[in-house]
């Protein structure tokens, strides 16, 4: 068997390349023992980043105290939905408040704007009711009212009293100006036609201290009824009035009696012009004052009355036959140093347009009234020239309140308005009661001049003399009774006996009666004979000389 030989082929360049050596990386150079710590570090970093990304926004809220609040327990809620949690509570640097740090969820960060409001919800009892009873079980929490501002904010001042109206409640706010707050409080109701239409949401004292500013919120759709012709008035308690129609009681509701309230209405004769938010109105004392028509022409006068002004006060009406034509503004005292006398001016405001009559022309519209000062003066001068005078009258016998009455007195002395003074002086007259009081005063003064002491002494002397006279008369009667009484009794007995004898003589069968009858018959016959003789002599007077002729009758 032969041996085979292998022949070599041609030489290649690839044979000259070096052998491949595996490259060693950083991870390859690390020992396997470091793999687990690296995984732990990566996982921790992922958790940290995740928590950082999930972490919300930290804010600070300042409150007067931290009653009911606890760190990592008290929640922050919006519409009862949790949007954050209190993380820390500390006392402020000034030691007058507490600073609550809260963490707001990431998806709720848009709520943190400039006009967002925070307050603590806890059980509260107020005039408007009881709130926060659920927190007795769940604990207090911080509630949020979202704002509409675009400016971001992370520090807030919390409200100590929960807001009555939240931002999302439909309606509008208005401002009321009043002399005093009355019985109103935050939460007091606002009424429109006896329907609850809103609430009082706040009040402040004016900077000068001359009044208060009240903010009210009118719910939709009642806010549409607030116009330029709207009037607001106090509806607190019970409004009682006494007039010729009897006693009238007016109240909006039982709630307004207990906690106070405000009512509003619109003047029927005014134009209902729409108003914007925060329009200011005047808060009147009662409905009667609020619904008075607006006076476009007002003239001030001063009146001097001779009688007492007791019962007359500012605000009393000035009436003309029961129609209010003005109002008393003030009652003052004036001292005249030169004359040493006192005067009592009563300043009133008259409404001349109410004194003007309605001018109607058939088929034609009424002409435009002239409200100039010259026209008002001419009208008032004419009325005064025809006897228009002012006098005080009692409006209520129970309270003694007085008012100024204007009336035409035909017999009043001539007078005129003192336009040269400022205010002008309006002529007045005294009423009947003042005249009676003056007369009584004159009589009293005259009576005070009577010497009652001397008269009483003389009267006592006269009474003593009369007493002596009566005693003497009594003694005289006693003597008469003792001495004359027996004689009088004897005389009466004799008179009775004489009367019995006369009765017996004048009886029917008595002889005197028969004799008297015969005598009277003879006298009658003689009278007839005499009558015949007189008749004959009248016919034959010559018979007195010649005698009766023979055969004559």
JOZI-V333925 format. One line per field, one symbol per residue. psi: psi as a letter, one per 40 degrees, with the letter a starting at -180 (. if undefined). A space follows every 10 residues. Layout:
psi=???
//
This chain:
psi=hihiihihai hiddeeiiih hhihiddddi iddedddddd dddddddddd dddehahhih hhidifheih ifdhihihfe hheaihdihi hideeeiihh hihhideede egideiiiih hihihideah ifddeddeii ihihhiieie hiiehihihd hhidhidehh aiiihhhidi dbeiiheiih ihfehheaih eiiihideee aihhhihhii eddeehadei hiihfiahhh ihadeahhhh ididddddei iiiiihhdei hghiiiifhh ihhididddd eiihhehhhh ihihidaieh ehiheiihih fehheaihdi hahhhhddef iiighhhihi gddeehihhh hheiihihih eidddddddd dddddeehii ihihdhddee hiihhhihhd eiihiihged ihiihhiiii iddddddddd ddddddddeh gddddddddd dddddddddd dddddddddd dddddddddd dddddddddd dddddeidei dddddddddd dddddddddd dddddddddg deedddihih ei.
//
